[in-house]
Amino acid sequence: MKILVCISKTPDTTAKIAFTENNTKFATDGVQWIINPYDEWYALVKAIELKEKDPSTVIHLITVGGADAEPIIRKALALGGDEAIRVNTDSSDSFTIASQIAAVAKEGGYDLVFTGKETIDYNGSAIGGMVAELLDLPYVSLATKFELNGTTATINREIEGGEEVAEAGLPLVISCQKGMAEQRIPNMKGIMGARTKPLKVVEPVQVEALTKIVSFELPPAKAGVKLVPADQPEELVRLLHEEAKLF
Amino acid sequence: MSVLVYIDQADGHIKKSSFEAASYAAKVAGQTGTTAEAIVLGKVSDDLTSLGRYGISKVHHVADDQLNTMDSKLYTNAIVQAVESTGAEIVVLSHNVNGKAIAPRLSARLKAGMVPGAVSLPDTSAGFVVKKGVFSGKAFANISLQTSKKIISLTPNAFTPVQQEGTAEVVPFNATIVAPAVKVTATNKVKGEVPLSEAELVISGGRGLKGPENWGMIEELAHLLGAATACSRAVADAHWRPHHEHVGQTGGSIAPNLYFAVGISGAIQHLAGVNRSKVIVVINKDPEAPFFKAADYGIVGDAFEVMPKIIDAVKKLKGV
């Protein structure tokens, strides 16, 4: 069994969101970078769980980014995974990124490709589906549970107001979210071991970007909270009914 | 050349978010001087001619049983065939659970630039630029689509559908369908509840409610208002409420008209999942709770005292 886990570098969940260069660039000053939580807590940990059940499983991690993504991929290796691949290009275009992952995946002959359900910076939910299409593989998105029985996978997937249980054969692309696995903290052995795990840098395949970010903007500031005294909750109901016209 | 909207259905009924997508598609068609047509996959019980009220001129319907459950590959193949047959340049979908699976496949197949989670109509004054939420609701990005074919998946509840007089022509569409690779074996739906992702009103509880036994007042208010229920991460992690109710950076991201938060302090990660809500109400006994800074209305007070009075006032208003 060979699993490819897609790892993305994102700003920390508490990072201040601001823009520079006439609102065309994210202001990275003082920003702490983390592994995209969906990639780490759900995709990577699920792959590690599968390896714990079947130690012959090989886990490769892939990230698409410059050398500044290396601390993130080393941190991911500290949690688990046998080796990592960094595709040496920076892009904000999902199709460009997915094409790099698909090119590596095609070479590697993976049984499973795991992604997080989205990154917490771009919120695209795009990579898994694009990789699946480029590899002509089935794709199950927003998975909350994944079990493997031989070469048949049973996957729970989010639907509106509930879940759906599906079965599919391998190879398969899965996007992972809450429920798939529980967050883990890397231990000292993992951190030490990660330093010597192979990290291969490969050059990107040539792809024409389909999209471009023209500019960023911040949401308009809130006018401020209108506080209603605690002994007059009926006044809040009146405001929501008459002023905000919500019901 | 036309705009094609994919209409998503569940159990034979068109989803609310797809009416929004239909209306959005009609607007985009108006902007670009063309018409909006729709593709519907699987058997449906709703009257498809009613899509005319949302500005759709023609509905292409693939009434094949195999399409009654969603396999992203099959759906993509069928939609691509409809794109080819209609000559559509722009495909619109809802950025809902199924749209998130289908839209990226379409984008990769058609080499069409995609805006996942659009919140505005395209700006065509210089190219084709669509706004989407980024940084988990903390900012927006304007995305330029640089390809002749374009995919827009629309954030649910971000666009108010416009209704008008009209009847759509419904024509059968014979798409070539192969056997699905992903077989749905069971569906577990919470009956009788409003799905959180489609809800216009959401009542949510946090750790301040002290335990799952105190959720009666959240559920009662939600029931009175026809609202969905949600919760914070701490509550889902403690298994007080099911995981699908968790909203926040690592849970669901929602944009209802009303987000009514009881006993939630409003950590930045929670805000990330709900800050696109049109109106935020916060009930919290701690006046320093960060949530008040993001709120439109608030009460500094004990939920256990305030909520019963709110429920009574809503009952009086609704005449129940």
Interface residues (C-beta under 8 A of the other chain):
Chain A: P11 T13 T14 I17 F19 P37 Y38 W41 S94 F95 A98 K117 I120 D121 Y122 N123 G124 S125 A126 I127 G128 G129 M130 A132 E133 L134 L137 P138 Y139 V140 S141 L142 T144 T154 I155 R157 E158 I159 E160 G161 G162 E163 E164 V165 A166 E167 A168 G169 K178 G179 A209 L210 T211 K212 I213 V214 S215 F216 E217 L218 P219 K222 A223 V225 K226 L227 V228 P229 A230 D231 P233 E234 L236 V237 R238 L239 L240 H241 A244 L246 F247
Chain B: A10 K15 T69 D71 S72 K73 T76 H95 N96 V97 K100 A101 I102 A103 P104 R105 S107 A108 R109 K111 A112 G113 M114 V115 P116 G117 V129 K131 K132 G133 V134 F135 S136 G137 K138 A139 F140 A141 N142 I143 S144 L145 Q146 T147 A181 V182 K183 V184 T185 A186 T187 N188 K189 V190 E193 V194 P195 L196 S197 E198 L201 L225 A236 H243 H244 H246 Q249 T250 G251 S253 N257 L258 I268 Q269 A272 N275 R276 V279 V281 V282 F292 K293 A294 A295 D296 Y297 G298 I299 V300 G301 D302 E305 V306 M307 K309 I310 D312 A313 V314 K316 L317
